Amino acid sequence: MFRRREPVPFAFIAEADQFRSNVTPPPRERASAGQMVARWLIGLTVVAGIAGSLLVGMPALSQDQSPAKTQHSEASDGR
């Protein structure tokens, strides 16, 4: 094994690259039915919000092909 070139003030830091743990973490707990329903409802609410904002915002983003009435200012009437 190689030694570090720079001085390290703590021995455990110098030996940290050699340490390997044999302790396995505990298995993850499964989500309960209530938690799964809550996650689905939150996801459904987010998707419905995005779809609703698209439905409401699309008319404002569309360009009219044939304007029914052209707008002009009163200053151009020659007053």
URCOR-V419068 format. One record per residue. N is the residue number from 1. PSI is psi as a letter, one per 30 degrees, with the letter a starting at -180 (999 if undefined). OMEGA is omega in degrees with one decimal (none if undefined). Layout:
N:PSI:OMEGA
N:PSI:OMEGA
This chain:
1:k:-177.7
2:l:177.3
3:l:177.7
4:k:-179.7
5:e:-177.5
6:k:178.7
7:k:179.8
8:k:-174.5
9:f:-178.0
10:k:-176.4
11:e:-177.7
12:f:175.4
13:e:-179.7
14:e:-178.7
15:g:-174.0
16:e:-179.2
17:f:179.3
18:f:-174.8
19:k:175.3
20:k:-178.2
21:k:175.0
22:g:179.6
23:k:178.2
24:k:179.4
25:l:179.8
26:l:179.5
27:k:179.6
28:k:176.4
29:k:176.3
30:k:179.4
31:k:179.2
32:l:-179.2
33:e:179.0
34:e:177.7
35:e:178.4
36:e:178.5
37:e:179.3
38:e:178.3
39:e:177.9
40:e:-179.8
41:e:177.6
42:e:178.1
43:e:178.9
44:e:178.3
45:e:179.0
46:e:-179.8
47:e:178.6
48:e:177.1
49:e:178.5
50:e:179.7
51:e:178.8
52:e:179.2
53:e:175.9
54:e:179.5
55:e:-179.5
56:e:-174.7
57:f:-177.1
58:e:177.7
59:e:179.5
60:f:-179.0
61:f:-177.9
62:k:179.2
63:k:177.2
64:k:-179.1
65:e:179.7
66:j:179.6
67:k:-177.4
68:e:-177.6
69:k:177.9
70:k:-179.6
71:k:174.1
72:l:-177.6
73:l:178.8
74:f:179.6
75:f:-179.7
76:g:178.5
77:f:176.1
78:g:179.7
79:999:none
